[in-house]
Amino acid sequence: MSTQIISVLTKKEDIRKIIDKIKVYSFEELERHPHFEFSILEKLTDLNKIKETFSKFELIKSIEIRENDKKQRHYSLNYELTDGTYVVIAFLLEDKPIIINGFHVSRNYRNFEKSLRKNYSEKLI
């Protein structure tokens, strides 16, 4: 199933609207989609890094809104860490958010952001 980016949120007030829907939950309270567990294993992601990063909402620099063939929307929260790398945590926002993906990227977030701006400038909000 393919997904496409339909918009990228970069304004603090737009990001806050999404964060408000998830910040009332602890990481442990969130339901985990089977893909999340597979992704953690596939990418050799340190689950503790994802857990530690989840509630540091002040580190979120952008949110990608993606839509799949079934018109389901996924929200990928991009956290810039103090070392310049970043963590992505993706959710389905239903009655209770479902975490569908999470991984740490050892590349520089600023380069990732430049790529977003270059490739999705018409979708930046």
N, C-alpha and C positions, 0 to 999 in steps of 0.2 A: 504494500500500500504506500503510495507516495504522499508526501506532504509538501506544502509550499509556504513560504513566509508571506503573510498577507500584510503585516505591518511590524514596525520596530518602534517601541516606546522608549524615548530618551528623556522626556520631560519629567521632572520630579513628581508633579501632581498626578500625571498619568500612571507612573510607576507605583505611587502610593495607593491608588485605587485597587490595583491588583494585590499588592502586599497586604492590604487590609483584609482581604478574603482568606489569607493563609496564616497571618501572624497570630491568630487566636489558637493555633494548634502547635503542639510540640512535634518534633520530628517523629517521635515514637508513636504519636496518635494518628499519624497519617497512614492511610491505606496505601499499600504498594502494589502497583501493577506488576504482573509477572515479568514484563519487559525490563523493569527496573532491576530486578535480581539478576537477570541474564546480562544486562548491560554492565553491572558492577563486576561480574565475573569476566566478561569478555574484554573489558578495558583495563582489568586489573586495578580498579579504583579502590582507594582506601576509603571504606565506608565511614570511618571516623572523621575523615576530612569533610565529607558531605554533611554528616551530622553536625559537626562543629560550625560549619559555614551557614547552614540553613537559617538560623535565627539572627544572623548578622545582616539584617536588611539594609542597613546604611551602606553596605558595600555593593549593593545592586546598582549597576550603571546603565543597564538596558534590559528590556524584555522583548523577546521575539514572540510574536503571535503567529502560530502556524495553523494551517487547516489541512486535514487529510481528505481523501476521496469521499468519505462519509459525512463531510462537513463538520467533523468534530474539531474543536479548537484546543490547541495545546499552548501553554505559556512557558517559555524557556527563560528563566531568570539568570542573568549573567552577573556574577559577583566578581569584582576585581579584588584580588588579595593584596596584602601589603608588599609581597615580593614581586608584584607585577603580573603574576600568572592569574588564571581565573578558573572559577567553578561554574558549571551550568547545572541547574536543577530545573527539571521540566514537570509540569503539572497538567492534569485535566481539572478544570474548576467546575465541579458538579455540586451537589448538596454539601458534600464534604470533599475537599481537594484530594486527588489521588496522584501520588508521585509516580511518574512514568519513566523518568530517566535522571541520572545524576553522574557527573564525572568531573575530574580535575584536568585542566589543560595546562601543560607546562610551557606554553608559549605566552608571549606578552599580550595582555588584554588590549593595550593601545593599538597594536597591529591588527588585532581582530576587529576592533571598532572601526579602524580605517577601512578595512575590507567591507564591513557592513555598510558604511557610508558610500563607498564606491559602487558596490553591487546592488544596494537596495535604497538608494537616496530618495527615490520616489515613494517609498513606503515608510520613511522615517516620520515619526509623529513627535 
